Amino acid sequence: MYIQFCATSSSVRLPCLMANVQEDSIFEDNMAKRVAIVGAGATGLASIKCCLEEGLKPTCFERSDDLGGLWRFTEHVEEGRASLYKSVVSNSCKEMSCYPDFPFPEDYPNYVPNSQFLDYLKMYANRFNLLECIQFKTKVCSVRKRPDFTATGQWEVVTLCEGKQESAIFDAVMVCTGFLTNPNLPLDSFPGINNFKGQYFHSREYKHPDIFRDKSVLVIGMGNSGTDIAVEASHLAKKVFLSTTGGAWVISRVFDSGYPWDMVFMTRFQNTFRNSLPTPIVNWLIAKRMNSWFNHANYGLIPEDRVQLREPVLNDELPGRIITGKVLIKPRVKEVKENSVVFSNTPKEEPIDIIVFATGYTFAFPFLDETVVKVEDGQASLYKYIFPAHLPKPTLAVIGLIKPLGSLLPTGDTQARWAVRVLKGVIKLPPSSIMIEEVNERKKNKPSGFGLCYCKALETDYITYIDELLTAINAKPNLFSLLLTDPRLALAIFFGPCTPYQFRLTGPGKWEGARNAIMTQWDRTFKATKTRIVQESPSLFASLLKVFSFLALLVAIFLIFL
C-alpha cells in the first residue's frame, strides 16, 4: 500500500488511499467495501453520503478543483464537465429540489440562482463530512473489470492526478457524471452552415448576453436553455429569432395563487388522479391548464405532438418578449446562407449575425468499455436506470442518468440509497434474463394508454419511479397506517406537494426531522416571498370554505383507497 496526495480546492492536500494493482485486494466479507465514485456533483455527493450511511468506504474522484458539477459556474467551458451560463436559476423550487434530509436555508429564494445552489451543495458536503472522501483534480482514465470479476465483482480504476497515473482496486463503482457534458451539434441538418460568415456555437459555450448587443440573433432549439438565451439576448440584441421544430408548452415558475409551479403540480393525489385517466383526457387537461396563462397557438408555440409529454419550458418572460416583438418564434431552418437564414414555409431571408445551437446533449462514458455500458439511441441498458443488466456481479451503478418530471437531487439520492444496498448485498437483483427483458420493454417506449405518456429516452414518471425504489428498501410512507396514527401528516403527504422529505420519513436512512419539514414546508415557501408583513382580516366565508374543503378531502380519500 502507498499514499497518494491530491490537491483540493482549498489547497489542502488530502491523503488518498490507493491500492497497488499488484496486491491482492480481496476483502473479507466482514470488512467494509471500497466504492469508487466518479464525479462530485449533486448525485456524486449523495452517493458518498449513502455509502457512509451503510458503512462502506467511498473514494470520490473529481477531475476539477471543486465540487458542484453542473452548478459551479466558470467563465470558461471545462472539458468533461457540464457548463452553465451566469444567470441560470433552478427550474424546481427549493422545497422540491433539496436533498431529502437537508432543506435549503429558509431565507433562500424559492427558485435558487446557481451561485446559491452551489453554496447549498457545499453546506451539504460540510454538514456530512463528505470532503474528506473526495480527491480533486483527479481524472478517471478507465474503469475495467478485474480478471477475476465473475468471482469478486471488483474493478480496476486508473486515475490521473497532477500528471501521475495510478491504479486502485475497488469492490464497487458508482458513476455520477451526468448527461450534460457532450454537446449535440447537428450541423449536417443545416445546409449551408459551412458558408455562414457570422458566428455560431453550441449553447454550452454561452456565458453572458453581452455578445448579442446590437446583433441579429438566431437561437435554434426551444428547450429551457434555448428559451433562456433567446429571452436574455432580446434585452440587448437588435432582433432575436427562436426556431423550434415541434413547439413546447411554456409555463411560469409562478403558478396558482403565486405558488411555485411544482408544489402545485407534483402531488401524490394529482399523480394518482392523472394515472387513472386515459392519456387523451390527461393531455386535454394539460393543454387546458397550459393555455390558461396564454393561448400557445396564438404565439406559435403549441406543441405539434401533444400525445407524448415533452418537458415543459420554464420561463417567466417569454410571452412578454413575444407580445412586444422582442422575440420572434420561427419554424425550423431550411437553409443557412452567408449572412442570413431561410426558414421553412417562407421564402424571405432573415439577416443573422449569430446562431446559437441549443440542440441538447449526447452522453457517453469514455472511461468504461462498451461491454460494460453501451449507449444506443440516447439511452443505456440499465435496470431501473441504474445497473447494467448483463453483468454477472451488480457492482457498478450509474446514478443520475434519468430525466424525471421532477428534481434530480432527490431522485439521485433515492437511487443511491437503493444502489448502495444492492452493492452491499442487502438487496438481491433479479436474474439477468429478467432484468434484460424489463430493460428491453422499457426501450420500446410503449404507452400504457393511461396517464402522461413518457415516450422519450430516459424520461419517467417522477413519483411512480421514486416510490418503486422506496418500496424496494422499505422506505415508502404507509398512508393507511399514517391515517390511523398521524392523519395530519397523511393528508399533507397525499394532498400536499410531494417534497423530498417524504422519502426519508421511514426506512433505512430515516431522517428524524422529516415530519417537521413536511409540516412546515409552506412556511419556508412563504417566508421567501412575504418580506413585507401584511395584516389579513379574517373571513367567515374562508373559514367555511376550509371546513367544506376538509370534508371533501376525507371523501376523496375514502373513494380513492376503498
Salt bridges, closest charged atoms under 4 A:
GLU53 OE2 - LYS49 NZ 2.52
GLU53 OE2 - ARG504 NH1 3.00
GLU54 OE2 - ARG421 NH1 2.87
GLU54 OE1 - LYS424 NZ 3.07
ASP65 OD1 - ARG72 NH1 3.66
ASP66 OD2 - LYS122 NZ 3.13
GLU75 OE1 - HIS208 NE2 2.95
GLU78 OE1 - ARG72 NH2 3.50
GLU78 OE1 - ARG81 NE 2.90
GLU95 OE1 - ARG524 NH2 2.92
ASP101 OD2 - LYS49 NZ 2.51
GLU106 OE2 - LYS527 NZ 2.54
GLU156 OE2 - ARG144 NH2 3.68
GLU162 OE1 - ARG13 NH2 3.65
GLU166 OE2 - LYS164 NZ 3.23
ASP171 OD2 - ARG34 NE 3.74
ASP256 OD1 - ARG289 NH2 2.17
ASP316 OD2 - ARG253 NH1 3.17
GLU317 OE1 - HIS235 NE2 3.10
GLU338 OE1 - LYS197 NZ 3.39
GLU349 OE2 - LYS337 NZ 2.79
GLU350 OE2 - LYS348 NZ 3.75
GLU376 OE2 - LYS374 NZ 3.59
ASP413 OD1 - ARG504 NH2 3.12
GLU438 OE2 - LYS384 NZ 2.95
GLU441 OE2 - LYS444 NZ 3.03
ASP467 OD2 - ARG268 NH1 2.55
ASP467 OD2 - LYS476 NZ 3.93
GLU468 OE2 - LYS384 NZ 2.19
ASP486 OD2 - ARG515 NE 2.58
GLU536 OE2 - LYS530 NZ 3.35
